[in-house]
């Protein structure tokens, strides 16, 4: 019996692979057998990761991409298609965040986050889907977050963008399902990244966070590896339009436990 998780012979674009979770997604796909296209706004930031993927025995084609620029998106996807002759998988990972109280968010802050996380996600998916449709096969994985379903103070534009990614995923799944393309949203909970590492310097906050997570710890990047391979593989061929939360259970709405007072003797 063939291994439905085997990605040998598949090609995958992973956007935003200069650092962080994008590299973990790319590593996991390469270990499962996929050849990669890796992207960043600056090619210089991809050299180390390219060597790492090649050391795993897979190809890694580095391409420049600014998801806020439609012509950059089109150039990247065309170059990816020319490099491999096919695109089987897209991990739509490139994103950004601006942390500010809602009253301090500027017009430009809003545009930066929404243009990157929501508009960029759509137009990268659109450009890739145009290459997938003639082959009647594709796996598109939009990267969201627990803020697809939760709101947090100080994250107004970010939560709006991630909620939009969740809704967009369902719409694209309906659009492209008849063409053999699945579209799902992988939504991590609280993982330590470059974007939020300052929060993890506050031990009291970390303890509070862990109290609200049923599994009692923040996520580790390795917690995402099996999930991205699953959504990229034929093991998930009948799953589309879904948002899969990898959050240790925080989206259950768990709160800090309280201890009932002990009864005293009369």
N, C-alpha and C positions, 0 to 999 in steps of 0.2 A: 504494500500500500504506500502511495506517495505521501510524503510529509506535507500537509497543507500549510505549514508555517515556513517552508523553504522558499527563499526569494532568489535562488540561483537563476541567473539569466534575466532578472528584472533590473530595471533602471529606475532610480529615484532621485527627484530633486528635493533637497532639504534647504529651505531658505533660512537665512540668519544663523550661519554656522561658524561665525568668527569666535564664539565663546558660548558658555552656558548650556542650556538644555538642548539647543540645536545640535551641538556636538554629540550629546548623548543619544539623540534620536538617530543621527547619522551613523554613529558607531554601532548601534543595535541593528540597523538595517544592513550594514556591511557584514557584520558577523553572521547574519542570516543568509548572506549570499548576494546581496544587491550591489550593483555598481552605482556610484553617486555622482550627482552634480551638487556642488556645495557653493553657497553664495554669501557675499557680503558687499557692503558699499565700497570696501577697499580690498583689493586682491591680496595685498601684503599680509593681511590678517589671517589668510587662509592657508599659508604655506605649511605651518606646523601640522594642522589638521589633515591636510592633503597627504603628507608623509605618513601620518598615523594610519589613515585608511589604507594606503598602499601597502603598509606593513602587514595588514590583515589579508593581503592578497586580492584586494578589490581595486577597481579604478576609481579615481576621484577627480572630476573635472571642475576646477575652480572658475567661477564666473562672477563678474561684477553685477550687482543688483541694488537698485534703489526703488523700493516698492511704492514710493510716492511719485514716481516718474513713469508714466505709461510707456514711453519709448524704451526706457531701460528694461521694463518687464518684457516687452516684445523681443528685444535683442537677446535677453537671457534665454528665453524659452526657445527661440529659433536656434541659438548656438547649442543649447542642450539637445535639441532634436537632431541637429547635424552631427553632434558628437557620437550619439548612440543609435540614431535612426528610429528611436521609439522612446516614449516616456510612459512608464507603467504606474508610477507612484509619485504623488506630491505631498510633502509635509510642509504646510503653510505656516512656518514658525516665526518669521520676522515680525518683531513687534517692539513697542516702546511704552513708557509710562511717564507721567508727570504727577508727583504727589504734592497736592496743595489743598488747603481748605477750599470749599466750593466758592466762597466769596473772593478768593484770590486767583482763581483760574482765569487766564486771559484768553482772548479770541485765538491768539496764535497757539497757546497751549492746547486748546480744544482741537484745532485743525491738525496739529502735529500728531496727536494720539489717534484721532479718528481716521485721518488720511493713511496712517501707517497700519493700524490694526484692523480696520474694517474695509476701507476702500482698497488698500493694498491687497488684502486677502482675497477680495472679490476678483480683482483684475488679474492677479496671478493665476487664480483658479480658472478664470475664463480663458486665458491664453493657453494654459495647459490642456484644458478640456477640448479645445479646438484640435489638438493633436491626438487626443485619446479617442474622440468620437469615431473617426474613420476605422479604427481598429476594434471598436466596440469593447473596450476594456480600460479600466482605470480605477485607481484607489486614491482618493483625495482625502487628506487628513488635515483639517483646520485646527490649529492650536488655540484653544480658549483658555479659560481658567475657572476656578470656583466662582469668580465674579460673573460668570455666565448666568448664575442663578442666585447669587448673593450680592448685596450692596454693602459697601464699606465707606465710612467717612474718609474724606481726603482723596477719594479715587473716582470722582464724578466722571471725567472723560473716559477713564480706563474701563469702568464698569459698563458705561454706555457702549463702548466699542466691543467688549466681550459679550454682552447680551446680544448685540447685533450679530456677532459671529455665530452664536447659537441659532438665531432665527435664519440667518443666511444659509447655514448648513442644511437646514430642513428644506429651504426653497430650492437650493441647487440639487439636493438629492432627488427631489421630485422632477426637476428639469432634465437631469442627465441619467436617471435610472434606466429609462428605455434604451439608452445607448451602452449599457453594461458598465456604467461608472457608479461606484459607491462614493458617498460624501459623508464623512462623520467628523465630529468634533471631539478631540482629546482635551480634557479640561483638568489640568493639575490643580491641586489645592495649594497648601503652603509649602513651597520648596525654597531653600536658600539659593538665591542667584545674585549676580552682580547688581541687578536692579533693586533688590530689597535687603541686601546684606546688612545695611545699617540697622535695620529692625532687630536683627539677631544679636546685636551687641548689647541689647537690653535684656538681661537675664529674667527680670520680672515679667517682661512681655512674653518671652519664650515660655515661661512656666504657665502663664495665663493661656497662651495659645494651646499648649499641650493638654491642659485641662479640658479644652473644648473639642479636642480630637479624640474620638473613641479609641483609636490605636495608640494614643498618648505620645506621639512624636511627630515632628514635621516630616515631610517626604524626603527621601533620598533620590537623586537622579536615576539610580538604578531601578527604582520602583516603576519608572515609566517605560523601561526598555521592552518588556514583554508585551505591553499594551500597544506600543507603536508597531511592533512586528505583527501582532494579531490583526490590527486594522489595515495594515499594508498587504496582508497575505490573503490567500484563497480561503483560509479558515473563517474569514468574516464576510464571505461573498453574499450572504443574505441579510447583512446588517447595513442599513443606510439611513441617513437623516438623524442619527442618534448623537447625543452628547454623553460621553463616558467620563464620569468624574473619578479622578484618581486623587483622593483627598483624605484618606484615612478615616473617612466618615464624618468630617466636620459639617457636611451639608445635611446631615440628619437633624441639625439644629441643637446639638448637644451644648449644654452650658456647664459652668463650673459647679461641681457637686457640692451639696451642703450636707452637713451632718446633723441629724436630729438631736436635740438635747437629751441627755440621759434623765430618766425619771428618778426622782428622789423619793426615799422612803417617807411615809407619813409619820 
